[in-house]
């Protein structure tokens, strides 16, 4: 993919804002479609979208408290607690003492939880290998940079 920056002037802030609106217009429907796809696969893995999110967060971040998970995923503490309860009922996570805070236990993956999220991620990886077009690693890096900047803009939004 050719870099057009050398031949075109940088967009104004207003033009950039208009293009970023297009990103929002794509991200919302994409998120909802992915959500639905995960729901359709739930009978296969037995995981809801929320439980899947909790398991994946614990896979990458290690043991965390429910409030930490809520902040990390921009979800209410109450919703995360329900998902943790669901995951615990399936034996996928467990509570362990938190040396930093006696009243707020750490939640960690169990071996079955690690196996379950591994199977989900493997299936998702196979699906994502089918993404078409002539995407490059640079395209993906640019996408991550843009979405990261947009995410940072809304970091201060309280979800609880």
Buried (B, 14 or more C-beta within 10 A) or exposed (E): EEEEEEEEEEEEEEEEEEEBEEEEEEEEEEEEEEEEEBEEBBEEBEBBBBBBBBBBBBBEEEBBBBBBBBBBBEBEBEBBBBBBEBBBEBEBBBBEEBEEEEEBBBBBBBEEBBEBBEEBBEBBEEEEEEEEEEEEEEEEEEEEEEEEEEEEEEEEEEEE
